Amino acid sequence: MNRREFLQNTAVGAAAVAVGASWATRVLASPYSLPVGIELWTVRDQMDKDPRRTIEALGKIGYKEVEIVQPEDGVGDPPRIYGMTGKEFAKLLRDNGMRAPSGHYMLAATQNHWDWSIEQAHDMGLEYMTNAGLVAEDIRDGSLDAWKRLVDIFNKAAEPVQKAGMTYNYHNHNYEFVKLGDTTPYEYLTANLDPKIKFTLDCYWAVNAGHDPVELIKARPGRVPILHIKDMPKGVPRSLEYAQIKGQFVEIGTGIIDWKRIFKAAPVGGMKHYYYEQDVCDMPPLESAKISFDYLNNLTV
């Protein structure tokens, strides 16, 4: 059997091709041999206090990718991120064997200083700029009309991102799964956003809303390049209202979510990156980050 035949006749080979994994390293190491990433929201307090030491600590744990969170005051000339220019922050990451393929931005950034945000993202080498979430005033009365307005905003925001050589993404929580007539905001976004806009699937919030991440991936082939990986302990009730509550989140591999099953489906969505994220940690966040890294780094699919 030659290499092509093997690829065509094994699920492993198909998954490897779908995510661009190398032929030689696919079988062992973290899922699909992709670098283990961390969403910096997990260590937000540490990043606020001492971003350099925090990045150094994450690099020593073994993380190779981070997803940035643009702070509310992350503007200026040039725009700042964690107190640095985009180029300075990218160098800090490189010095610690890391890079930032993607970043999270609130809706206010797309409306108030989007050109600066794109400049900053370009300087950091980002591939994806993602709408991080929404506040109550963004959704207004929660009607479908409010989501129609948001689709127009997102489609417009995506245009300069695409021109700059990056991809615009939408990151979900649980409130996108509320029923509005015969649809949900998540289904409406899928159907009406520019097809070039992709999705960052937050698996935790999908499960919290009563949905199966695997089915959400399969329904959006090629449109889910990023996964957020956070785990849930037993007993967390289903909810369509967003809340960050202590005790709702646990380190990866210690909760109830079946990560092997999700990662097996991930190539259907075109996964390129995945990030551990823990909104609230019961122990020091860097200790939680080490536990979750060890689980993901040793997870084979």
Buried (B, 14 or more C-beta within 10 A) or exposed (E): EEEEEEBEEEEBBEBBBBBEBEEEEBEEBBBBBBBBBBBBBBBBEBBEEEBBEBBBBBBEBBBBBBBBBBBEEBBEEBBBBBBBBBBBBBEBBEEBEBBBBBBBBBBEBBEEBBEBBBBBBBBBBBBBBBBBBBEEEBBEEEEEEBBEBBBEBBBEBBEBBBEBEBBBBBBBBBBBBBEBEEBBBBBBBBEBBEEEBBBBBBBBBBBBBEBBBBEBBEBBEEBBBBBBBBBBBEEBEEBBEBEEEEEBBBBBBEBEBBBEEBBBBBBBBBBBBBBBBBBBBBEEBBEBBBBBBBBBBEBEB
